[in-house]
Amino acid sequence: MRSKVKPSGQSFTERARREQIAAGAIAELAADGFHATSLAGIAARLGISKGVISYHYAGKAELMTEVVRVVLAQAGAALAPQVQAAPSHAEALRRYIGGNLAWLDANRPQAIALTEVLANARAVPGLAEYWRQAASEAAAALAALLAGGQRAGEFGDFSAAAYALALRAAIDAVTPRLRDEPDFDVAAYGSELTSLFERGCAP
């Protein structure tokens, strides 16, 4: 899957247009779902022609993959500095859980769009493998945080890899709830999840 405009050769205007299109796709996905989202609908939402989208993206599949990439990048940019600046591994874990859930709560359209695309990953060539790689890297980074806490004596004896997978699954479970239950209390869920993993990780 290749873009018609290579990222390394994009001008500022081209990058801005691609970002605008991706944002329009996110809004359309959040409002109407994956199957009802079309390039024509995105174009209408943005007040541009469908041809403008087709110039920047080869088709819906490429644009949907870009939506996943954009949402993951936005979340990572917001969360990584918080976690990295934590004074201890235990605080880093608290920030990781709270920061992830706070970001999802504050960026519900992005979270819902991500859910819609990933739920239909088989319809997007190459997306399943892209997501597996991204999820694997996220779990590995979290496992490294937990293992670091164990070496520092802040956490007890458990499988860091298993705990990382369990925590990632618990966080990822929130996104479909945001889509299906607009009143879902993310803050309360986050508080319980933090307490659960603090107890589970305690030495």
Buried (B, 14 or more C-beta within 10 A) or exposed (E): BEBEBEEEEBEEEBEEBBEBBBBBBBBBBBBBBBEEBBBEBBBBBBEBEBEBBBBBBEEBBBBBBBBBEBBBEBBBEBBEEBBEEBEEBBBBBBBBBBBBBBBBBEBBBBBBBBBBBBBBBEBBBEBEEBBEEBBEEBBEBBBEBBBBBBEEEBBEEEEBBEBBBBBBEBBBEBBBBBBEEEEBEBEEBBBEBBEBBBEEBEE
